[in-house]
Amino acid sequence: MSTRRGFTLVELLIVISVITLLIAILLPSLGMARESARSVQCKNNLKQLSLGFISFSVEHEGDLPGVYYADDVPGITQDWQLSWLGNEAWSALGTEGTILQYIPDADKAVYRCPSLPFVGFNTGVGSNGEFDYSSMKAFIGANMDQVPLESRVMMPGETVPDTARTPILVEEHPLYYLNNIWISPEHAWDDQFGTTHSNNTGNYAAIDGSVTSLASPGRDSSPRCVDWTAKGPLSGTDQVLTFNTPPEGASFWGAWNRR
């Protein structure tokens, strides 16, 4: 006759140790897989938004959307020239954004990066709870044909700029300034690029309709809007992609077309 023998204490401890070790090995991988999935969803959001921008431009003689919710800005005389999200300074997502009709998303989740949890409004960390993407203020009313496909970005600590696709929509850093001091869907001045995803990367939508990632040296060390340059359509020289530049500043509708 055979006898059934149970686990000894030593064998049980060995099994528990092996299971614990496997969990320790697998958990980081599972975390990375979840973050990878969130980054993919973020890119998909930006893709939908960029298609909204392109669709808008097709119906408005090639002009990209605006970013102001005011009718007293120089050059802005029509409702379709107002903010792509409905407001400039926010406490809640607007309902009159000029690209809303092109975005098939009733709950507006497309405006939120899934990697940014809502911690609180105007806290400097996490999502502001309404939107996590900003448009390049330099391109208010710019004609798509006048925006170059490539631009240059000076990374922190570097002396030579990197060549990159020209951004029209970016993930902005919550602290600099998507959820701190100024909360608006425009990327200008010292507004800083986001480092939301793995390896301090942020996603952005480019003028050619593609969506790509940009890796920064650190969590709070990423390029600012003033670190981006692109060749102006008239001058053929590098122009900073911020807003207070000649001839009228990017707050003037279509100012980029004359740079």
Solvent accessible surface area in square Angstrom, and as a share of the most:
residue,aa,sasa,rsa
1,M,241,1.08
2,S,109,0.71
3,T,127,0.74
4,R,241,0.88
5,R,173,0.63
6,G,57,0.54
7,F,152,0.63
8,T,63,0.37
9,L,129,0.64
10,V,98,0.57
11,E,60,0.27
12,L,82,0.41
13,L,95,0.47
14,I,98,0.50
15,V,60,0.35
16,I,87,0.44
17,S,67,0.43
18,V,74,0.43
19,I,91,0.46
20,T,80,0.46
21,L,107,0.53
22,L,92,0.46
23,I,89,0.45
24,A,60,0.47
25,I,101,0.51
26,L,96,0.48
27,L,97,0.48
28,P,79,0.49
29,S,59,0.38
30,L,92,0.46
31,G,24,0.23
32,M,134,0.60
33,A,60,0.46
34,R,133,0.49
35,E,22,0.10
36,S,63,0.41
37,A,63,0.49
38,R,88,0.32
39,S,19,0.12
40,V,95,0.55
41,Q,81,0.36
42,C,0,0.00
43,K,69,0.29
44,N,68,0.35
45,N,5,0.03
46,L,0,0.00
47,K,77,0.33
48,Q,52,0.23
49,L,0,0.00
50,S,0,0.00
51,L,89,0.44
52,G,1,0.01
53,F,7,0.03
54,I,46,0.23
55,S,44,0.28
56,F,1,0.00
57,S,3,0.02
58,V,115,0.66
59,E,114,0.51
60,H,33,0.15
61,E,160,0.72
62,G,20,0.19
63,D,24,0.12
64,L,3,0.02
65,P,7,0.05
66,G,1,0.01
67,V,1,0.00
68,Y,22,0.09
69,Y,93,0.36
70,A,37,0.29
71,D,119,0.62
72,D,116,0.60
73,V,19,0.11
74,P,79,0.50
75,G,31,0.30
76,I,4,0.02
77,T,109,0.63
78,Q,90,0.40
79,D,117,0.60
80,W,85,0.30
81,Q,11,0.05
82,L,27,0.14
83,S,0,0.00
84,W,1,0.00
85,L,0,0.00
86,G,2,0.02
87,N,41,0.21
88,E,56,0.25
89,A,83,0.65
90,W,13,0.04
91,S,94,0.61
92,A,56,0.43
93,L,28,0.14
94,G,8,0.07
95,T,108,0.63
96,E,113,0.51
97,G,8,0.08
98,T,15,0.09
99,I,0,0.00
100,L,41,0.20
101,Q,141,0.63
102,Y,44,0.17
103,I,15,0.07
104,P,121,0.76
105,D,36,0.19
106,A,106,0.82
107,D,110,0.57
108,K,55,0.23
109,A,56,0.43
110,V,4,0.02
111,Y,1,0.00
112,R,66,0.24
113,C,1,0.01
114,P,56,0.35
115,S,22,0.14
116,L,21,0.10
117,P,88,0.55
118,F,112,0.47
119,V,91,0.52
120,G,13,0.13
121,F,84,0.35
122,N,79,0.40
123,T,66,0.38
124,G,3,0.03
125,V,83,0.48
126,G,11,0.10
127,S,1,0.00
128,N,3,0.01
129,G,21,0.21
130,E,45,0.20
131,F,1,0.00
132,D,1,0.00
133,Y,1,0.00
134,S,0,0.00
135,S,7,0.05
136,M,4,0.02
137,K,8,0.04
138,A,1,0.01
139,F,5,0.02
140,I,3,0.01
141,G,1,0.01
142,A,0,0.00
143,N,34,0.17
144,M,40,0.18
145,D,132,0.68
146,Q,72,0.32
147,V,7,0.04
148,P,36,0.23
149,L,114,0.57
150,E,100,0.45
151,S,0,0.00
152,R,48,0.18
153,V,0,0.00
154,M,62,0.28
155,M,16,0.07
156,P,43,0.27
157,G,86,0.83
158,E,102,0.46
159,T,123,0.72
160,V,106,0.61
161,P,54,0.34
162,D,71,0.37
163,T,90,0.52
164,A,17,0.13
165,R,112,0.41
166,T,0,0.00
167,P,0,0.00
168,I,3,0.02
169,L,0,0.00
170,V,1,0.00
171,E,2,0.01
172,E,4,0.02
173,H,14,0.06
174,P,13,0.08
175,L,60,0.30
176,Y,59,0.22
177,Y,56,0.21
178,L,3,0.01
179,N,1,0.00
180,N,34,0.18
181,I,113,0.57
182,W,186,0.65
183,I,14,0.07
184,S,17,0.11
185,P,0,0.00
186,E,22,0.10
187,H,0,0.00
188,A,4,0.03
189,W,122,0.43
190,D,65,0.33
191,D,19,0.10
192,Q,17,0.07
193,F,0,0.00
194,G,0,0.00
195,T,5,0.03
196,T,21,0.12
197,H,4,0.02
198,S,53,0.34
199,N,129,0.66
200,N,37,0.19
201,T,24,0.14
202,G,0,0.00
203,N,0,0.00
204,Y,3,0.01
205,A,0,0.00
206,A,0,0.00
207,I,6,0.03
208,D,68,0.35
209,G,7,0.06
210,S,31,0.20
211,V,34,0.20
212,T,30,0.18
213,S,49,0.31
214,L,23,0.12
215,A,60,0.46
216,S,11,0.07
217,P,82,0.52
218,G,17,0.17
219,R,129,0.47
220,D,81,0.42
221,S,40,0.26
222,S,4,0.03
223,P,0,0.00
224,R,94,0.34
225,C,0,0.00
226,V,40,0.23
227,D,28,0.14
228,W,0,0.00
229,T,29,0.17
230,A,0,0.00
231,K,105,0.44
232,G,3,0.03
233,P,43,0.27
234,L,129,0.64
235,S,59,0.38
236,G,42,0.41
237,T,74,0.43
238,D,70,0.36
239,Q,35,0.15
240,V,52,0.30
241,L,0,0.00
242,T,9,0.05
243,F,46,0.19
244,N,83,0.43
245,T,24,0.14
246,P,99,0.62
247,P,75,0.47
248,E,77,0.34
249,G,7,0.07
250,A,1,0.01
251,S,28,0.18
252,F,58,0.24
253,W,26,0.09
254,G,3,0.03
255,A,1,0.01
256,W,0,0.00
257,N,39,0.20
258,R,98,0.36
259,R,10,0.04
